[in-house]
Amino acid sequence: MLGRIWAIALNTFREAARIRVLYGIIVLVVGANLAAIVLGQMSIHEEQRVARDIGLAGISLFGSLTAIFLGVFLLYTEVQRRTIHAIVSKPIERWEFVVGKYLGMVVVLTILVALFGLAMCGMLTWQGVGVSGAVVKAIVLAWCEVLTVAAIAIFFSSFSTPFLSGIFALAMWALGRVTPDIQAAIDRGTPWIRATARIALEIVPDVHLFSPSGRIIEGAQISVHADFVTWGYVGLASLHALGWIVGLLAFACLLFQRRDFA
């Protein structure tokens, strides 16, 4: 079983590596880091802050968009090309195929996040800032966010078209980024707004956990530029991501198992 899943994962990695859009995204991230240098020079004594903010925002934004793109198209492509018929006719379970696809995406996205992080760390080092522990924690949290978004995209792709899957995944990611605002709506909104917001909090992953800079946690405001979260927080956020990933993949496997490819 593990051998079959790993074979699908490697094939997915090779397939994703041939997508030229990924190389364009890498260029965009490098360009964003270069833009951070320029913007930092234009600011007054804020070079370090601008460099970190733009670098981390680039990892989160471009990493998540890449995860949605891969999750939406890699699974659907097999159905569109009808290669799924040859795959399911072999001694392989459909859930193994879905899990293998996701693991292949994990390898691709991990490499991309590592490249994004190295580009940002190189920029900070070039500016003479250095790489702090807070930056490393922020990169790890961004990686967890990207993998969670990939699971969201795989879930919708297991039963819907690429266009709708992309819209749904993007909407869920966007809602997950504003969970504090949704919580505020529960505290201060009208009854129907409170009910809607509660439902949203139940079905949407709290992606905002992976971007805690600027939030108030346990009564104190934290920032990647000053006092940041502990490794214990990073561990709990990672478990939160793992729980959503396992749950979304389980539902994706169930839906894909019931799907008719005739």
The 8 nearest C-alpha neighbors of each residue, nearest first, counted from 0:
[[1, 3, 2, 4, 95, 91, 5, 92],
 [2, 0, 4, 3, 5, 6, 95, 99],
 [1, 3, 5, 0, 4, 6, 7, 8],
 [4, 2, 6, 0, 5, 1, 7, 91],
 [5, 3, 99, 1, 7, 6, 2, 95],
 [4, 6, 8, 2, 7, 3, 1, 9],
 [5, 7, 3, 9, 8, 4, 2, 10],
 [8, 6, 99, 10, 4, 5, 9, 11],
 [7, 9, 103, 99, 5, 11, 6, 102],
 [10, 8, 12, 6, 11, 7, 103, 5],
 [9, 11, 7, 13, 12, 8, 14, 6],
 [12, 10, 14, 8, 103, 9, 13, 100],
 [11, 13, 103, 9, 15, 10, 14, 16],
 [14, 12, 16, 10, 11, 15, 9, 17],
 [13, 15, 11, 12, 16, 17, 10, 18],
 [16, 14, 12, 17, 18, 13, 11, 107],
 [15, 17, 13, 14, 18, 12, 21, 107],
 [18, 16, 15, 14, 19, 13, 21, 12],
 [19, 17, 15, 20, 16, 21, 14, 22],
 [18, 20, 21, 22, 17, 23, 16, 15],
 [19, 21, 23, 22, 18, 24, 25, 17],
 [22, 20, 24, 23, 19, 18, 25, 65],
 [21, 23, 25, 24, 19, 20, 26, 18],
 [22, 24, 20, 26, 21, 25, 27, 19],
 [23, 25, 27, 21, 26, 22, 28, 20],
 [26, 24, 22, 28, 27, 23, 29, 21],
 [25, 27, 23, 29, 24, 28, 30, 22],
 [28, 26, 30, 24, 25, 29, 31, 23],
 [29, 27, 31, 25, 30, 26, 57, 24],
 [28, 30, 26, 32, 31, 27, 25, 33],
 [29, 31, 27, 33, 28, 32, 26, 34],
 [32, 30, 34, 28, 29, 33, 27, 35],
 [33, 31, 35, 29, 34, 30, 54, 28],
 [32, 34, 30, 36, 35, 31, 29, 37],
 [33, 35, 31, 37, 32, 36, 38, 30],
 [36, 34, 32, 50, 38, 33, 37, 39],
 [35, 37, 39, 33, 34, 38, 40, 50],
 [36, 38, 34, 40, 39, 35, 41, 33],
 [39, 37, 41, 35, 40, 36, 34, 42],
 [38, 40, 46, 36, 42, 41, 37, 49],
 [39, 41, 37, 38, 42, 46, 36, 43],
 [42, 40, 38, 39, 37, 43, 46, 36],
 [41, 43, 39, 40, 45, 38, 44, 46],
 [42, 44, 45, 41, 46, 40, 39, 38],
 [43, 45, 46, 42, 47, 39, 40, 48],
 [46, 44, 48, 43, 47, 42, 49, 39],
 [47, 45, 39, 49, 48, 44, 50, 40],
 [48, 46, 50, 49, 45, 51, 128, 39],
 [47, 49, 45, 51, 50, 46, 52, 224],
 [50, 48, 52, 46, 39, 51, 47, 53],
 [49, 51, 35, 47, 48, 53, 52, 54],
 [52, 50, 54, 48, 49, 53, 55, 47],
 [53, 51, 49, 55, 54, 50, 56, 48],
 [52, 54, 56, 50, 55, 51, 57, 49],
 [53, 55, 51, 57, 119, 56, 52, 32],
 [54, 56, 58, 57, 52, 53, 51, 59],
 [55, 57, 53, 59, 58, 54, 60, 52],
 [58, 56, 54, 60, 55, 59, 61, 53],
 [59, 57, 55, 62, 56, 61, 60, 115],
 [58, 60, 56, 62, 57, 141, 63, 61],
 [61, 59, 57, 63, 62, 58, 56, 64],
 [62, 60, 64, 63, 57, 58, 59, 65],
 [61, 63, 65, 59, 58, 60, 64, 145],
 [64, 62, 145, 66, 65, 60, 61, 59],
 [63, 65, 61, 67, 66, 62, 68, 60],
 [66, 64, 68, 62, 63, 67, 61, 69],
 [65, 67, 149, 63, 69, 64, 68, 70],
 [68, 66, 64, 70, 152, 65, 69, 149],
 [67, 69, 65, 71, 66, 70, 64, 72],
 [70, 68, 66, 72, 71, 67, 73, 65],
 [71, 69, 152, 153, 67, 68, 149, 72],
 [70, 72, 156, 161, 68, 69, 152, 67],
 [71, 73, 75, 69, 74, 76, 70, 161],
 [74, 72, 76, 69, 75, 70, 71, 77],
 [75, 73, 76, 72, 77, 71, 156, 70],
 [74, 76, 72, 78, 77, 73, 79, 156],
 [77, 75, 79, 78, 73, 74, 72, 80],
 [76, 78, 83, 82, 75, 80, 79, 74],
 [79, 77, 81, 75, 76, 83, 80, 82],
 [78, 80, 76, 81, 77, 75, 82, 83],
 [79, 81, 82, 77, 78, 76, 83, 75],
 [82, 80, 78, 83, 79, 84, 77, 85],
 [81, 83, 77, 84, 80, 85, 86, 78],
 [82, 84, 86, 81, 77, 78, 85, 87],
 [85, 83, 82, 86, 87, 81, 88, 260],
 [86, 84, 88, 82, 83, 87, 89, 81],
 [85, 87, 83, 88, 84, 89, 82, 91],
 [88, 86, 89, 84, 85, 83, 91, 93],
 [87, 89, 85, 86, 84, 90, 91, 83],
 [88, 90, 87, 91, 86, 85, 92, 84],
 [91, 89, 88, 92, 87, 86, 3, 93],
 [92, 90, 89, 87, 93, 95, 3, 86],
 [91, 93, 95, 94, 96, 90, 87, 89],
 [92, 94, 96, 95, 256, 97, 91, 87],
 [93, 95, 252, 97, 96, 92, 98, 256],
 [96, 94, 98, 92, 93, 97, 4, 99],
 [95, 97, 93, 99, 94, 98, 100, 92],
 [98, 96, 94, 100, 99, 95, 252, 101],
 [97, 99, 101, 95, 100, 96, 94, 102],
 [100, 98, 8, 4, 7, 96, 102, 101],
 [101, 99, 97, 103, 98, 8, 102, 11],
 [100, 102, 104, 98, 103, 99, 105, 97],
 [103, 101, 105, 99, 104, 8, 100, 98],
 [102, 104, 8, 12, 11, 100, 106, 105],
 [103, 105, 101, 107, 102, 106, 108, 100],
 [106, 104, 102, 108, 103, 107, 109, 101],
 [105, 107, 109, 103, 104, 108, 110, 102],
 [108, 106, 104, 110, 105, 109, 12, 111],
 [107, 109, 111, 105, 110, 106, 104, 112],
 [110, 108, 112, 106, 111, 107, 105, 113],
 [109, 111, 113, 107, 108, 112, 114, 106],
 [110, 112, 108, 114, 113, 109, 115, 107],
 [111, 113, 115, 109, 114, 110, 116, 108],
 [112, 114, 110, 116, 111, 115, 117, 109],
 [115, 113, 111, 117, 112, 116, 118, 110],
 [116, 114, 112, 118, 113, 117, 58, 111],
 [115, 117, 113, 119, 118, 114, 112, 120],
 [116, 118, 120, 114, 119, 115, 121, 113],
 [119, 117, 121, 115, 116, 120, 114, 122],
 [118, 120, 122, 116, 121, 117, 54, 123],
 [119, 121, 117, 123, 122, 118, 124, 116],
 [122, 120, 124, 118, 119, 123, 117, 125],
 [121, 123, 119, 125, 120, 124, 118, 126],
 [124, 122, 120, 126, 128, 125, 121, 129],
 [123, 125, 129, 127, 121, 126, 122, 128],
 [126, 124, 122, 127, 123, 121, 128, 129],
 [127, 125, 123, 124, 128, 122, 129, 47],
 [126, 128, 124, 125, 129, 123, 122, 47],
 [129, 127, 123, 126, 124, 47, 130, 125],
 [128, 130, 124, 123, 127, 131, 120, 126],
 [129, 131, 120, 134, 123, 128, 132, 124],
 [132, 130, 133, 134, 129, 135, 128, 136],
 [131, 133, 135, 134, 136, 130, 137, 227],
 [132, 134, 136, 131, 135, 223, 227, 137],
 [133, 135, 137, 131, 132, 136, 138, 130],
 [136, 134, 132, 138, 137, 133, 139, 131],
 [137, 135, 139, 133, 134, 138, 140, 132],
 [136, 138, 134, 140, 135, 139, 133, 141],
 [137, 139, 141, 135, 140, 136, 142, 134],
 [140, 138, 142, 136, 141, 137, 135, 143],
 [139, 141, 209, 143, 137, 142, 138, 136],
 [140, 142, 144, 138, 143, 139, 59, 209],
 [143, 141, 139, 145, 140, 144, 138, 146],
 [144, 142, 140, 146, 141, 145, 147, 240],
 [143, 145, 141, 147, 142, 146, 209, 148],
 [144, 146, 63, 142, 148, 147, 143, 62],
 [147, 145, 149, 143, 148, 144, 142, 150],
 [148, 146, 144, 150, 149, 145, 244, 240],
 [147, 149, 151, 145, 150, 146, 63, 66],
 [150, 148, 66, 146, 152, 147, 151, 70],
 [149, 151, 153, 147, 148, 152, 244, 247],
 [152, 150, 148, 154, 149, 153, 168, 147],
 [151, 153, 70, 149, 67, 168, 154, 150],
 [154, 152, 70, 156, 150, 151, 155, 157],
 [155, 153, 251, 151, 152, 157, 156, 247],
 [156, 154, 164, 157, 152, 153, 159, 158],
 [155, 157, 153, 159, 71, 164, 158, 154],
 [156, 158, 255, 155, 154, 251, 153, 159],
 [157, 159, 156, 155, 254, 255, 258, 160],
 [160, 158, 156, 164, 155, 157, 163, 161],
 [159, 161, 163, 162, 164, 156, 158, 75],
 [162, 160, 164, 71, 163, 165, 72, 156],
 [163, 161, 165, 164, 160, 166, 71, 159],
 [162, 164, 166, 165, 160, 161, 167, 159],
 [165, 163, 161, 155, 167, 156, 162, 166],
 [164, 166, 168, 162, 163, 167, 161, 169],
 [165, 167, 163, 169, 164, 168, 170, 162],
 [168, 166, 170, 164, 169, 165, 163, 171],
 [169, 167, 171, 165, 152, 170, 166, 151],
 [168, 170, 172, 166, 167, 171, 165, 173],
 [169, 171, 173, 167, 168, 172, 166, 174],
 [170, 172, 174, 168, 173, 169, 175, 167],
 [171, 173, 175, 169, 170, 174, 168, 176],
 [174, 172, 170, 176, 175, 171, 169, 177],
 [175, 173, 171, 176, 177, 172, 170, 178],
 [174, 176, 206, 205, 172, 173, 178, 177],
 [175, 177, 207, 173, 206, 174, 178, 172],
 [178, 176, 180, 174, 179, 175, 181, 207],
 [177, 179, 181, 180, 175, 176, 182, 205],
 [180, 178, 182, 181, 177, 183, 207, 176],
 [181, 179, 183, 182, 178, 177, 184, 185],
 [180, 182, 178, 184, 183, 179, 196, 177],
 [183, 181, 179, 185, 184, 180, 178, 186],
 [182, 184, 180, 186, 185, 181, 187, 179],
 [185, 183, 188, 181, 187, 182, 186, 180],
 [186, 184, 193, 182, 183, 188, 187, 196],
 [185, 187, 183, 184, 188, 182, 193, 181],
 [188, 186, 184, 185, 183, 189, 193, 182],
 [189, 187, 184, 192, 185, 193, 186, 190],
 [188, 190, 192, 191, 193, 187, 185, 184],
 [191, 189, 193, 192, 194, 188, 185, 195],
 [190, 192, 194, 193, 189, 195, 188, 196],
 [193, 191, 195, 189, 194, 190, 188, 196],
 [194, 192, 185, 190, 196, 191, 195, 188],
 [193, 195, 191, 197, 192, 196, 190, 198],
 [196, 194, 192, 198, 197, 193, 191, 199],
 [195, 197, 199, 193, 198, 194, 181, 192],
 [198, 196, 200, 194, 199, 195, 193, 201],
 [197, 199, 201, 195, 196, 200, 194, 202],
 [200, 198, 196, 197, 201, 202, 203, 195],
 [201, 199, 197, 203, 198, 202, 196, 178],
 [202, 200, 198, 199, 203, 197, 204, 196],
 [201, 203, 199, 200, 198, 204, 171, 197],
 [202, 204, 200, 199, 175, 201, 171, 205],
 [205, 203, 175, 206, 202, 243, 200, 171],
 [206, 204, 175, 207, 208, 178, 203, 176],
 [205, 207, 175, 176, 208, 204, 209, 144],
 [206, 208, 176, 210, 209, 205, 175, 178],
 [209, 207, 206, 210, 211, 205, 236, 140],
 [208, 210, 140, 207, 206, 144, 211, 141],
 [211, 209, 207, 208, 212, 140, 141, 137],
 [212, 210, 214, 208, 209, 213, 207, 221],
 [213, 211, 222, 223, 214, 210, 221, 227],
 [212, 214, 222, 221, 211, 220, 215, 223],
 [215, 213, 211, 212, 220, 221, 216, 222],
 [214, 216, 220, 219, 218, 221, 217, 213],
 [215, 217, 218, 219, 214, 220, 221, 211],
 [218, 216, 219, 215, 220, 214, 221, 228],
 [217, 219, 216, 215, 220, 214, 221, 213],
 [220, 218, 215, 216, 217, 221, 214, 226],
 [219, 221, 215, 214, 213, 216, 218, 222],
 [222, 220, 227, 226, 213, 212, 214, 219],
 [221, 223, 212, 213, 224, 227, 225, 226],
 [222, 224, 227, 212, 225, 133, 226, 134],
 [223, 225, 222, 48, 226, 227, 133, 51],
 [226, 224, 222, 223, 227, 221, 133, 212],
 [227, 225, 221, 222, 223, 224, 228, 133],
 [226, 228, 221, 223, 222, 133, 225, 229],
 [229, 227, 232, 230, 226, 221, 233, 133],
 [230, 228, 231, 232, 233, 227, 136, 133],
 [229, 231, 233, 232, 234, 228, 136, 235],
 [230, 232, 234, 229, 233, 235, 228, 236],
 [233, 231, 235, 229, 230, 234, 228, 236],
 [234, 232, 230, 236, 231, 235, 237, 140],
 [233, 235, 237, 231, 232, 236, 230, 238],
 [234, 236, 238, 232, 237, 233, 239, 231],
 [237, 235, 239, 233, 238, 234, 232, 240],
 [236, 238, 240, 234, 239, 235, 233, 241],
 [239, 237, 241, 235, 240, 236, 242, 234],
 [238, 240, 236, 242, 237, 241, 235, 243],
 [239, 241, 237, 243, 238, 242, 147, 244],
 [242, 240, 238, 244, 239, 243, 245, 237],
 [241, 243, 239, 245, 240, 244, 238, 246],
 [242, 244, 246, 240, 241, 245, 247, 239],
 [243, 245, 241, 247, 246, 242, 150, 147],
 [244, 246, 248, 242, 243, 247, 249, 241],
 [247, 245, 243, 249, 244, 248, 242, 250],
 [246, 248, 250, 244, 249, 245, 154, 243],
 [247, 249, 251, 245, 250, 246, 252, 244],
 [248, 250, 246, 252, 247, 251, 245, 253],
 [251, 249, 253, 247, 252, 248, 254, 246],
 [252, 250, 154, 248, 254, 253, 249, 157],
 [253, 251, 94, 255, 249, 250, 254, 256],
 [252, 254, 250, 256, 251, 255, 249, 257],
 [255, 253, 251, 257, 256, 252, 250, 258],
 [256, 254, 258, 252, 157, 257, 253, 251],
 [255, 257, 253, 254, 258, 93, 252, 94],
 [258, 256, 254, 255, 259, 253, 252, 158],
 [257, 259, 255, 256, 254, 260, 158, 157],
 [258, 260, 261, 257, 256, 255, 158, 254],
 [261, 259, 258, 84, 78, 83, 81, 257],
 [260, 259, 84, 258, 81, 78, 83, 79]]
